[in-house]
Amino acid sequence: MNKNIGYGIALLVALAAPFIGYPVFLMKLLCFSLFACAFNLLIGFTGLLSFGHAAFFGVAGYVTGNALKNAGLPFELGLLAGVAGAAVVGVVMGLLAIRRQGIYFSMITLALAQMVYFGALRANDWTGGEDGLQGVPRGKLFGTIDLANDTTLYFVVLAIAVAGFALIVRTVHSPFGQVLKAIKENEPRAISLGYDVDKYKLMAFVLSAALAGLAGATKTVVLGFETLTDVHWSMSGLVILMTLVGGMGTLAGPILGALIIIALENKLGDLGSFLATHTGIEWFMTLGEAVNMVTGLIFIACVLLFRRGIIGEIVARFGGGKPA
């Protein structure tokens, strides 16, 4: 019950947020929160560490961008095309990666994701190369609701993020999710019980890829462009950081981690300017340039003080060990 109350309060805050904050920034937070939750489904509940989730995030963005801009597809079909593209890439990568375990699995996903990155870099006609894919239109929802208005689009993005999160929650608490947890805890025992472990791993991998693609496709619509940054290996590192900071293996942890990391990346410079103006200390002006250092310090603090992540530690101490 307490967990449901927490989700309800969070939803109410999200509904009121666009009337208080900047809608585009809030939509970016929602997209990365969904991205982190999709990644957490794989590492937190299946025990598979992927270093290649940027491939799904970026490929979906490029597919959706081209579908909306060049193919003239409506908003809904553009998003579905992006999700389908990410799922296809997930199937290919998953079939190759699940043949190995541990660090070898991670390295294979990283290598395959880098192949996707260099492919995007070379495919100038489709991706725009180093210039990126610019001028992606938002279109209309169901052909009638104009999404050019930021507030209108925010509520659509919120609905997408909530639906994606609800799917993850349902998956985790389903019989399928229980098998994934069994694989994470003791894979040989799951095999001895008769489960086709490779099949379950592949299904989890593809589902995670599709949800990551949904986040990437939505982000492209929100910002109106797609760049190589989204398929670079650093994006995979960023989503890992979000999950670890918030709490791997918890439901709410990746959301909090995404909020912290994206807020730091986008607002640390503004905070530095504010502090410099009101304190007279010019050093604060350099905070915006030191975002990587600040993020690194937060990561070190979490490793030393919050080894389960922020939400993970809270749950371990006050929640009786139940996922939050």
C-alpha positions as CSV (number, residue, x, y, z in Angstrom):
1,M,0.0,0.0,0.0
2,N,2.8,2.4,0.9
3,K,4.4,1.7,-2.4
4,N,1.2,2.5,-4.3
5,I,0.8,5.7,-2.4
6,G,4.3,6.7,-3.4
7,Y,3.6,6.0,-7.0
8,G,0.4,8.0,-6.7
9,I,2.2,11.0,-5.2
10,A,4.9,10.8,-7.9
11,L,2.2,10.8,-10.6
12,L,0.5,13.8,-9.1
13,V,3.8,15.7,-9.0
14,A,4.4,14.7,-12.7
15,L,1.0,16.0,-13.7
16,A,1.6,19.4,-12.1
17,A,5.3,19.6,-13.2
18,P,4.8,21.3,-16.6
19,F,2.9,24.2,-15.0
20,I,5.9,24.8,-12.8
21,G,9.0,23.8,-14.7
22,Y,10.3,23.9,-18.3
23,P,8.3,21.2,-20.2
24,V,11.1,20.2,-22.7
25,F,13.5,19.6,-19.8
26,L,10.9,17.6,-18.0
27,M,10.2,15.5,-21.1
28,K,13.9,14.8,-21.4
29,L,13.9,13.5,-17.7
30,L,10.9,11.2,-18.5
31,C,12.7,9.8,-21.6
32,F,15.9,9.0,-19.7
33,S,13.9,7.6,-16.7
34,L,12.3,5.1,-19.1
35,F,15.6,4.4,-20.6
36,A,17.2,3.6,-17.2
37,C,14.2,1.5,-16.2
38,A,14.5,-0.5,-19.4
39,F,18.2,-1.1,-18.8
40,N,17.5,-2.1,-15.1
41,L,15.0,-4.7,-16.3
42,L,18.0,-6.5,-17.9
43,I,20.7,-6.0,-15.3
44,G,18.7,-5.6,-12.1
45,F,16.2,-8.5,-12.6
46,T,18.0,-10.7,-15.1
47,G,21.6,-10.2,-14.1
48,L,22.9,-9.3,-17.6
49,L,25.2,-6.3,-17.8
50,S,24.9,-4.7,-21.3
51,F,27.4,-2.1,-22.4
52,G,25.5,-1.6,-25.7
53,H,22.1,-0.2,-24.8
54,A,23.0,3.1,-26.6
55,A,22.6,1.2,-29.8
56,F,18.9,0.6,-29.1
57,F,18.4,4.1,-27.8
58,G,20.0,5.7,-30.9
59,V,18.8,3.4,-33.6
60,A,15.2,4.0,-32.5
61,G,15.8,7.7,-32.6
62,Y,17.1,7.6,-36.2
63,V,14.3,5.3,-37.4
64,T,11.6,7.5,-35.8
65,G,13.3,10.6,-37.1
66,N,13.4,9.4,-40.7
67,A,9.9,7.9,-40.5
68,L,8.5,11.3,-39.4
69,K,10.7,13.6,-41.5
70,N,11.3,11.7,-44.7
71,A,8.6,9.0,-44.9
72,G,5.9,11.4,-43.6
73,L,4.4,8.8,-41.2
74,P,2.1,9.9,-38.4
75,F,3.4,10.3,-34.8
76,E,2.1,6.9,-33.6
77,L,3.6,4.9,-36.5
78,G,6.9,6.8,-36.2
79,L,7.2,5.7,-32.6
80,L,6.3,2.1,-33.4
81,A,8.8,2.1,-36.2
82,G,11.5,3.2,-33.8
83,V,10.5,0.5,-31.2
84,A,10.5,-2.1,-34.0
85,G,13.9,-1.0,-35.2
86,A,15.4,-1.3,-31.7
87,A,13.7,-4.7,-31.1
88,V,15.2,-6.0,-34.4
89,V,18.7,-4.8,-33.4
90,G,18.0,-6.4,-29.9
91,V,17.3,-9.7,-31.5
92,V,20.5,-9.7,-33.5
93,M,22.7,-8.6,-30.7
94,G,20.9,-10.8,-28.2
95,L,21.3,-14.0,-30.3
96,L,25.1,-13.3,-30.4
97,A,25.6,-12.1,-26.9
98,I,23.7,-14.7,-24.9
99,R,26.1,-17.3,-26.1
100,R,28.5,-16.0,-23.5
101,Q,28.3,-15.1,-19.8
102,G,29.7,-12.4,-17.5
103,I,32.2,-9.9,-18.8
104,Y,32.3,-11.7,-22.2
105,F,28.6,-11.0,-22.6
106,S,29.2,-7.3,-21.8
107,M,32.1,-7.0,-24.2
108,I,30.1,-8.5,-27.0
109,T,27.3,-6.0,-26.5
110,L,29.9,-3.2,-26.4
111,A,31.6,-4.4,-29.6
112,L,28.2,-4.7,-31.4
113,A,27.1,-1.3,-30.2
114,Q,30.3,0.2,-31.5
115,M,29.6,-1.3,-34.9
116,V,26.2,0.4,-34.9
117,Y,27.9,3.7,-34.0
118,F,30.3,3.5,-36.9
119,G,27.5,2.5,-39.2
120,A,25.6,5.5,-38.2
121,L,28.7,7.7,-38.7
122,R,29.1,6.4,-42.2
123,A,25.4,6.4,-43.3
124,N,25.3,10.2,-43.9
125,D,22.2,10.1,-46.1
126,W,20.2,8.4,-43.4
127,T,21.7,9.7,-40.2
128,G,23.2,13.0,-41.2
129,G,26.6,11.8,-40.1
130,E,28.3,14.2,-37.6
131,D,25.7,16.8,-38.3
132,G,22.9,14.6,-37.0
133,L,19.3,14.3,-38.2
134,Q,17.8,17.7,-37.9
135,G,14.3,19.1,-38.2
136,V,12.2,16.1,-37.0
137,P,8.6,17.2,-36.9
138,R,6.4,16.3,-33.9
139,G,3.3,15.7,-36.0
140,K,-0.2,15.2,-34.6
141,L,-1.6,12.7,-32.1
142,F,-4.3,10.6,-33.8
143,G,-4.1,13.1,-36.7
144,T,-6.0,15.8,-34.6
145,I,-4.0,16.9,-31.5
146,D,-1.2,19.2,-32.5
147,L,2.0,18.2,-30.6
148,A,3.8,21.4,-31.4
149,N,2.7,22.8,-28.0
150,D,5.2,21.7,-25.4
151,T,2.7,21.2,-22.6
152,T,0.5,19.0,-24.8
153,L,3.4,16.9,-25.9
154,Y,4.5,16.6,-22.2
155,F,1.3,14.8,-21.2
156,V,1.7,12.5,-24.2
157,V,5.3,11.7,-23.2
158,L,4.2,11.2,-19.6
159,A,1.6,8.7,-20.7
160,I,4.2,6.8,-22.7
161,A,6.7,6.8,-19.8
162,V,4.0,5.6,-17.3
163,A,2.8,2.9,-19.7
164,G,6.4,1.7,-20.2
165,F,7.0,1.7,-16.4
166,A,3.8,-0.2,-15.8
167,L,4.8,-2.8,-18.4
168,I,8.1,-3.2,-16.5
169,V,6.4,-3.6,-13.2
170,R,3.9,-6.1,-14.6
171,T,6.8,-8.0,-16.2
172,V,8.8,-8.1,-12.9
173,H,5.8,-9.5,-10.9
174,S,4.7,-12.0,-13.6
175,P,5.7,-15.7,-13.7
176,F,8.1,-14.7,-16.5
177,G,9.7,-12.1,-14.2
178,Q,10.1,-14.7,-11.5
179,V,12.0,-16.9,-13.9
180,L,14.3,-14.0,-14.8
181,K,15.0,-13.5,-11.1
182,A,15.8,-17.2,-10.7
183,I,18.2,-17.0,-13.6
184,K,19.9,-14.0,-12.0
185,E,20.2,-15.7,-8.5
186,N,21.2,-19.1,-9.7
187,E,21.4,-19.9,-13.4
188,P,22.4,-23.6,-13.0
189,R,19.5,-24.3,-10.7
190,A,17.1,-22.6,-13.2
191,I,18.5,-24.9,-15.9
192,S,18.1,-27.9,-13.6
193,L,14.4,-27.0,-13.1
194,G,13.9,-27.4,-16.9
195,Y,13.8,-23.7,-18.0
196,D,15.3,-22.8,-21.4
197,V,17.5,-20.1,-19.9
198,D,18.8,-18.8,-23.2
199,K,15.3,-18.3,-24.5
200,Y,14.3,-16.3,-21.3
201,K,17.5,-14.2,-21.6
202,L,16.8,-13.4,-25.2
203,M,13.2,-12.4,-24.4
204,A,14.4,-10.2,-21.6
205,F,17.1,-8.7,-23.8
206,V,14.7,-7.9,-26.6
207,L,12.1,-6.4,-24.3
208,S,14.7,-4.2,-22.7
209,A,15.9,-3.2,-26.1
210,A,12.4,-2.3,-27.3
211,L,11.7,-0.2,-24.2
212,A,15.0,1.6,-24.5
213,G,14.0,2.2,-28.1
214,L,10.7,3.7,-27.1
215,A,12.6,6.1,-24.8
216,G,15.0,7.0,-27.6
217,A,12.3,7.5,-30.2
218,T,10.3,9.7,-27.8
219,K,13.4,11.8,-27.1
220,T,13.9,12.4,-30.8
221,V,10.4,13.7,-31.2
222,V,10.7,15.9,-28.1
223,L,14.0,17.5,-29.2
224,G,13.4,17.5,-32.9
225,F,16.8,16.0,-33.8
226,E,19.0,12.9,-33.4
227,T,22.8,12.9,-33.1
228,L,25.6,10.4,-32.8
229,T,25.8,11.1,-29.1
230,D,22.9,8.7,-28.6
231,V,24.6,5.8,-30.2
232,H,28.1,6.5,-28.6
233,W,29.4,4.1,-25.9
234,S,29.3,7.0,-23.4
235,M,25.5,6.9,-23.5
236,S,25.6,3.2,-22.4
237,G,27.9,4.3,-19.6
238,L,25.5,7.0,-18.7
239,V,22.5,4.7,-18.3
240,I,24.6,2.3,-16.2
241,L,25.5,5.2,-13.9
242,M,21.9,6.3,-13.6
243,T,20.9,2.7,-12.6
244,L,23.7,2.3,-10.1
245,V,23.2,5.6,-8.4
246,G,19.4,5.2,-8.1
247,G,19.5,1.5,-7.1
248,M,20.0,-1.5,-9.3
249,G,17.2,-4.1,-8.9
250,T,14.7,-1.7,-7.6
251,L,11.8,-0.3,-9.6
252,A,12.0,3.3,-8.6
253,G,15.8,3.5,-8.3
254,P,16.6,4.1,-12.0
255,I,14.0,6.9,-12.2
256,L,15.7,8.7,-9.3
257,G,19.1,8.1,-10.8
258,A,18.0,9.5,-14.1
259,L,16.6,12.6,-12.5
260,I,19.9,13.2,-10.6
261,I,22.2,12.7,-13.5
262,I,20.2,14.5,-16.2
263,A,19.5,17.4,-13.7
264,L,23.3,17.7,-13.1
265,E,24.1,17.7,-16.8
266,N,21.6,20.4,-17.6
267,K,21.3,22.5,-14.5
268,L,24.7,22.5,-12.8
269,G,25.8,25.4,-14.9
270,D,22.7,27.4,-13.9
271,L,23.3,26.6,-10.3
272,G,26.9,27.8,-10.5
273,S,25.8,31.1,-12.1
274,F,23.3,31.6,-9.3
275,L,25.8,30.9,-6.5
276,A,28.4,33.1,-8.1
277,T,25.9,36.0,-8.5
278,H,24.7,35.7,-4.9
279,T,28.0,34.9,-3.1
280,G,30.4,36.8,-5.2
281,I,32.7,33.7,-5.5
282,E,33.7,33.5,-9.2
283,W,34.8,29.9,-8.8
284,F,31.1,28.7,-8.9
285,M,31.0,29.8,-12.5
286,T,33.2,26.8,-13.4
287,L,30.7,24.3,-12.1
288,G,29.0,23.9,-15.5
289,E,32.4,22.8,-17.0
290,A,33.0,20.4,-14.1
291,V,29.8,18.3,-14.5
292,N,31.8,15.1,-15.2
293,M,33.8,15.6,-12.1
294,V,30.7,16.2,-10.0
295,T,29.0,13.2,-11.5
296,G,32.1,11.1,-10.8
297,L,32.2,12.3,-7.2
298,I,28.5,11.3,-6.8
299,F,29.3,7.9,-8.2
300,I,32.2,7.4,-5.8
301,A,30.0,8.5,-2.9
302,C,27.3,6.0,-3.9
303,V,29.9,3.2,-4.2
304,L,31.3,4.0,-0.8
305,L,28.2,5.0,1.1
306,F,25.2,3.6,-0.9
307,R,26.5,0.4,-2.4
308,R,22.9,-0.7,-3.3
309,G,22.1,2.8,-4.7
310,I,20.1,5.4,-3.0
311,I,16.7,3.7,-3.2
312,G,18.4,0.3,-2.6
313,E,19.8,1.5,0.7
314,I,16.5,3.0,1.8
315,V,14.7,-0.2,1.0
316,A,17.3,-2.4,2.7
317,R,17.1,-0.3,5.9
318,F,13.5,0.6,6.1
319,G,11.5,-1.5,3.6
320,G,12.3,-5.0,4.8
321,G,14.3,-5.8,1.6
322,K,11.3,-5.5,-0.8
323,P,11.9,-3.9,-4.2
324,A,10.8,-0.2,-4.4
